[in-house]
Amino acid sequence: MSDVVIAGVGMIPFTKPGRSESYDVMGATVARRALADAGIGYELIQQAYVGYVYGDSTAGQAAMYGVGMTGIPIVNVNNNCSTGSSALYMARQAVESGMVDCAIAVGFEQMQPGALIDHWTDRPSPLDRFARVRDEIQGTDPAAPTAAQYFGGGGQAYVDEYDMDPSVFARISVKARSHARNNPYAVFRDPISLDEVLESPHIWGPLTRLQCCPPTCGAAAAVVMSAEFAARHGVSKPVAIRAQAMTTDYGSTFEDRDMRKVVGYDMTKEAARQVFESSGIDPRDVPVVELHDCFTTNEFLTYEALGLTPEGTGEKFILDGDNTYGGRVVTNPSGGLLSKGHPLGATGLAQCAELVWQLRGDADARQVEGATLALQHNLGLGGACVVTLYEKVA
């Protein structure tokens, strides 16, 4: 088993739908940027894992052929919103096992405006079982976006149990924008106030529009290689993957009749447990985290699922400022999905890029000083969760 490092990352600024280049151009661009960042040529890549959610089969080949046509295996990956980190997970496995020395993970999405919809209506939806449980617990509002009803329901379950003021969730959007103002890759960089968040149009339950991530186009990539291969090829700033775990749903997702579990709480908790147990790291020792804030409610739930704060203490965690600069851990220094944007297939690799820059000390005004560890959390309904712990290489 080989030690695995991220040798290079690449990303483009995220944009609103209709303003990006086509998916194949975006994918090729970030792959070339990641290769240049690693200081190697495409001829050294032995496998490619390419993630996207909305697109035809072999879109990964269409993107990578813009970089080179070397005949290597190119695997197309689709795991809903955790697609990018699933591609990274597969690349890491290939390198760690010794099957290859060097691989690339690429994620892109050319999204359409508006809420996510099912494109294949002539067959069962992969989320049919989730929908049945959701309907039993809280019913369905045909006028509200489906994803907002799932994640809003998770937040509402927390509010009901702990008698929390739901306006606390809105503070996460304010924090996200304050971080994104220093991120040239982010879609939304203008600061917003708590009142603006709360007074934006109501979407569902505790969620207003400014508490929901926007549909976004974009791409990101990472070059993954063994530590020995990196040393041999003079990689200057490798970042180690200290531990990584991927989980899918447990019986509790459907059996416990809890919307928090329907949207992945137990997947996250178990993936985090595996990562911290295998690495020997305590979650309280991690200074910077990129986590899946598709809605403010999910960022809130994830604080506790990852062990950043004990269960039932999320409200205090936010009100004490422990989720931002000057607090205990900086969450989503990039601005997260809420402000940076959420091009589904690219999100996990954009999180990876941000944390690599943080550990290298290359995050400019977003820099978390002295960070030597960083944690990534990427979640997709249906479901899959990938948690990755990165470490600065001395």
N, C-alpha and C positions, 0 to 999 in steps of 0.2 A: 504494500500500500504506500503510495507516494504522498508526500506533503504537497498540498495544492495552493497555488497563489493566483491572484488576479494580477496579470502583467500589464494590462492596459485597458482603458475604458474610452468609450466615445458616445457622444450625445449631441442632439441638435435641439434648438429651442422649440418648445411645444407651442402649438397654435390651435386656434379654433377651427372646426371643420370648414373645408372649402378654401383654406388659406395655405395649405401645405403642398409640398410636392407629392407625387404619387408614391405609394408604399414602396415600390421597388427602388426608387431613387433614394428615399429616406433610409431604407435598410442598407443599401450599398454605402451610403455616405457615412453612417455611424460605424459600419464594419471597418472602413478604411481609417477612420479616426482612431478606433481602438487599436488597430494594427500599428499605426504611426506612434501612438502613445506607448505601445509596448516596444517599439523599435524593431519590429520584425516584418517580413514580407508574408503575403498570403500563402506562398508556397510551403511555409512551415506549418500551416494549419492542417490537421489530419482529419478533423470532423467538425461539422457545424450543426448547431441546434438553433432553429429559427422559429420564434413564437409570434403568433398573431391570432386574433379571435375572429374578425370579420374579413374574410377573403377566401378565394378559391384555393383548391388543393395545389400544392407545389409553388405557392407564392414565395416560399423560402428560397427555392431555386432561382426564381426570377430576380430576387434581390441579390443573392450571392453571385450569380453569373455576372453581375455588374462589377464585381470585384475581381473575379478570375474564374476560369473554368479548368480546374485541376482534377476533376473526377472524384473528389472526396465524397464520403457520405454526407448528405444534407438531410436532416430530420426535421420535419415540420411539427410544431408543438402547439396545442390549443388546450388550455386549462382555465378558461374564463379569465378572471382578473389576476390570477396567479400565474399566467402564462409565461411572463418574462423570467420569473424566478424558477419556474419549472424547467425552462430551457437551461438556466444556469445550473440547476440541480443535476440535470443529465450530463452537462459538460463536466461538472466537477466529478461525478461518478466515473466517467470514462477516463479521466486523468488519474484519479485516485487509485483506480483498479489496476493501472498500468497498461490498459488497453491502448491508450495513446499518450503522447507526451504533451500535446498542445491542441486545444480546441477553441472554438469561438461560439459564444452565445449571443444571438441578435434578437431583438424584439421590435416590432413596429405595429402601428395601427393607423389606418386611414379611415377615420370615423365619419358618420353622418350626423347632422344636427339632431338635437332632441334626445329624449329618454331612450334607454335601451329597449329593443323589442325583439320578439322571436321572428326569425326569418323563415323558419320551416314550420309552417302551420298545418301540414298534411300528415303529421306524425307526432307521437308523444314528445312532449318537452322533457328534457333532462331534469327540469325543476318541478315536474308535476307532483312528486311526493312532497317536496317542500311547500308547494302551494296548498296542498290539502291540509297539511299541519297548520300553516299560517291561517287558513280560513277557519279552522276549528278553534284556534286561539283568539283571533282578533277580527276575522272577517276580511272582506276585500272592498276597497274603494275603487270602482272602475275609472274614476276621474284622476286618480293619483298615480304617479310613476311606480312601477312594480318594485324596483330596488329600494325606493324610499320607504315603501310599506314594510319591507323586510327589516331594514336597518333602523328605521324609525321605531318599529315594534321592539327591537332589541333594546333601544334606549328607553322606551316607555316601560318595559319590564323592570329595568333598573330603577327608574323613578318610582314605580309602584312599590318596589320592595324597600327602598331606603328613604322614601318620602323626600326626595331631592327636588329642589327647584330646577325645572328643565332649562331655565335660562343659562345654567352653568355650561351646558353643551355649547352654546353660542360663543363662549369665550375662546373655544378652540379655533373658530374661524378667525377671530381677531388675531390670535397668536400666529395662525398660519400665514396671514397676510403680512404681519410684521416680519416674519422670516423671509417670505418670498420677495420682499422689496430689494433684497440683496442677491437675488438669483436671476441672472440674465436669461436662464432657460425657462423661467416660469411664465405662464399665461397671464395671471393676475398679480400685479405687483403694487397696486395702489392700496394704502392702508384703509381699513374700515373700522368703524366704531361698533361697540356692543349694541347700541341702539339701531344702527343700520342693519346689523344682522337680524335682530329680533323683529324689526319692522319690514324686512323684505317679505315677499309673498309667501304665505303659508303653503307648505307642500303636503305634509302628513305628520300627524302626531306632534312630537316636539320639534320637528324639522321645518325650517324656513329655507328659502331658495339659497341663501348664502351659506347654508350648512351642508350643501350638496356639491359634490365634485362636478366639474363640467365635462361634457364630451370633448375629446381632445385628439389631435393628430400629432404624431411624433415617433421617435425611434431612439434606441440606445443599444449599446453592445459592450461586451466584455471578453477579453482574451484570457483564457484559463490554461494554465500549464503547471507542470510539476516544478517544485522548487529547484531541483537539479537542472532541469532544462532552462529555467530562467537564469540561473547562475552561468550556465554554459553560453547563453546568448546575450549576456551583459544587460539584462533587464535592470534598470536603475532603481525603481521604486516599487518593488512587488508588495502586495498586501495579501496576507495569508487568510485562507478560509479556515478558521480555527475549528468550527463545528457547523453542521448543517443538518436539518431534519425536515422531512416532508410528511404530512399527515392528510388523511381524508376523513370523511365523516364517521362518527361512531353511532351506535344505536341510540345514544342519549340525544342526538340531534333531533330525532323524531319522537322518541318515547317520553322524554321529560316534559314536553309541552311548555317549553320556555323559549321565547323568541331569541334570547341571547344565544342559546345553543343552536337554534336553527340557522343563525348567521355566523356560526363558526367559533364560538367561544371555546368549546372543548377541543377542537382541532388546534387552535392557537395555544391553549394551555399545555397540551401534550407535546406539541412540537417544541415549545420553549423548554419544557421539562427535559426533553431528550438532549437539547443543545447544551443546557447548563450542566446537566449531569455528565455528559461525555467530555465537556471542556473543563469541568471543575471550577467554572466561573460563577460568581454570584450575580444575579441580575442587578443588584444594587451597586455593582462595581462598573457598570456600563455607562459611560458619560453621554453617548449620542446614539439615537435610534431613528431610523426611518421606518415608519409603520403605516399600515393600510387604512388611511383616513378617507375612504370613499364618502363617508358622511361623518359629521362630528360625533355622532353617537358611537360609531364603530371605533374611532380613535379612543374615546373615553373607555369603552369596554376593553379595548386592547391593553390599556395601561395595566389593568388588573390581571388579565389573562397572561401577560408576559412576566408578571411578577415585579413590575416597576414600582408598584405600590400595593399594599395588601387589599384583599377584597373588601369592599365597603368603604374604602377611603379615597376613591377617585375624586370626589368633590373637593376634599381638603387638598389633595395633590394639586389640583388646578388653582384653587383660591390662594394657595401658598406660593404659587409661581414655580413649582418644582418641575414643570414640564417645559421650561424655556431657559434661555441664557440667564445665569445667575442663580438658577435653581439646581435641583439634584441631577436632572438629566435633560438634555436638549432633545425634544421630540420633533421630528420633521424639520430640520434646519433648512431644507430645500423649499419649504412651503407646503410640502406634501401634495397629495392628490387634490386637496381642496383649492390650492392656489397655483401649484406648479402645473397641474392638469393630470388627466388620467387616460392616456392612450393605452388601452387595456394590455395589449401584447408587449408594450414597451415599459410599463410601470415598474416591474420588478428589476429590470436592468437599469432603469434610471435611478432607483433607490441604491442599487449597487454602485453606480458611478458616483453618486453623492458621497457615500460612505468611504469609498476609495480616496476621493479628494480630501475628505476630512482627515483620514489617517495619514495621508501624505503631507498634510499641512497646506494643501492647495485650494482651500475653500474660500479664500479671500475674506470678505466681510462676514461670511457665514461661519467662519472657523470656530470650532469648539477647541479652545486652547488645551493642549496637553493630551488630547485623546489618543489612546493606544488601543482601545477596544471599541467596536461599533456593532450594533445589532440591527438586523433587517427583518421585517415581517411583511409578508405579501399573501393576501387571502383571495380566494375565488369561491363564490357560491357554486354548489353542485356536487362535491366541493373539494377544495384542496387548499392547504396552507403550507408555506415554506418559511422557515425561520433560519437565518444564517448569522453566524457570529464571525466577524472579521477581526484581525489583529495586525497591528503595525509590525513590520519586520525590522528588527533592530539592525 
